[in-house]
Amino acid sequence: MGVSPGLTAPGTETERWVAAQVGGALEAVFAEVAATRADTTALLARVSAQGRPAVSADLAALRPALHQRLSEEELVSGAGFVAAPGLLADVPAWLEWWQCGTEGVVRPLLLDLDPGRSAYSDYTHWDWFALPRRTGRRAVAGPYVDYLCSDEYSLTLSEPVYVRGEFAGVAAADVYLRHFEAAVLPLLRRLARPAHLVNARGRVAASADPAHLAGSLTRGPDFGGLLLGQDRIGAHGSLRLVPCRGVPLVLVLA
Amino acid sequence: MRQDQIDGGARRAVFSPVDNRARVDTVVRRLGDAIELGLLADGEQLPGESELAGQLGVSTVTLREALMALRQRGLLITRRGRGGGSFVSLPELPAEERLRTRLRGWSTEELRDLGDHWAALSGAAARLAVQRTEPEDLSQLRRTADELIRAEGAAACCRLYGRFHVELAAAAQSARLTREQLALQGEVGALLCLVLADDSCREEVADRQRGLISAVQDGDHATAGTLAERCVREPVARLVAVRLAL
């Protein structure tokens, strides 16, 4: 993704390059999500062609590829397909979800999705599910504390899955914030001014600026509006705002 | 003689397993609560010992001790042979009576300390949430507060009460506070059924929750922190009163 303009070169070129690199790191994760989406779409289409409704056991066919993705893509700590309620004939809801455990062991997430027993059975309001369902497009949810799946401070990247034009659920991947920080901090440190990354709502996702730590809000600028624009660099007071092309993050320079 | 030889016994103690008794108690409380709350159904088979130990992150020895304690309390039965294993067994006593029996295992000092710990967590989470939350982030807390008012049955009420505090910790953007909340609720969870079954307690909690959400929205640190603490202290105070009446 582009050529490094050098360690010390200040100015717009470096800023754009860093923003592009950050976008590139998440694009690599989105490529994995897209592969899961393609696998799931094909699987559900195959089942549908057999003239029967899909059941949870059908989704086991996704596992080998999910395991491979989890072991190969360093940033990804959780991956899978989350079914829309009602998609599967044998269960009301389902997450075919796998996580990297300690010592590189890949483990399934086993959730109690019975509303009579669990207060956390309804997952449809979480941004990683609701955003792709509402917009039909891929989404980056977070940073947020993922107390449903990992208890980690995370970003979740997701894409809607459709079967015959009907929303069937989302393909998704989890990136723990500490891993994201490790990936982007060397980039942020190349900039001459203190820099941090925020999401569309101004929540800090990673920072090389001690005044703006991950999880805090940078208030004032309309980051959502800036991200809708055509990759244009913005300003707010003394802040410079550089959108990361393709992903809903903004590089903020103090 | 070298110092480490003199202190051999003490040194071995240093490297002995940390707090095994506490782990057993934690597993007993966690599984016991899950059975009381109906998270594990009557007759349900538990996973095999090594799998369950792995999921809980304890050794099989610790797990066996915990299962033994649960069997003694009549919450589990074990069948041997093919198709055997540990099965959930709800005793004949009504749920409330079983919870009262469990409450007898807590001293008022332990309950008071539990309330302090929980209030400290929730108060801190509320104050951080004031700085770190936007209006959109409050929708989950609002939904939970609304569901709590309408919830039927003490167990459902108790689950929603717990979820509110977990969501508050998540609104503070703190994975550690969230994990602490979950761990604490795993320890005490079901006991609050004893007080949340009472409409006046539930209404009091709901009133504090609504006030807390407004305070977070208005950026009012002091009020948010105080109300979050009262959300915990008031039900725990009622629980202490129940304990003293046993």
Interface residues (C-beta under 8 A of the other chain):
Chain A: L110 D112 G116 R117 S118 A119 Y120 H125 P143 Y144 V145 Y147 D151 E152 Y153 R201 G202 R203 A214 G215 S216 L217
Chain B: L37 G38 L39 A41 Q55 Q131 R132 E134 E136 S139 Q140 R143 R159 L160 G162 R163 V166 A169 A170 Q173 S174 A175 T178 R179 L182
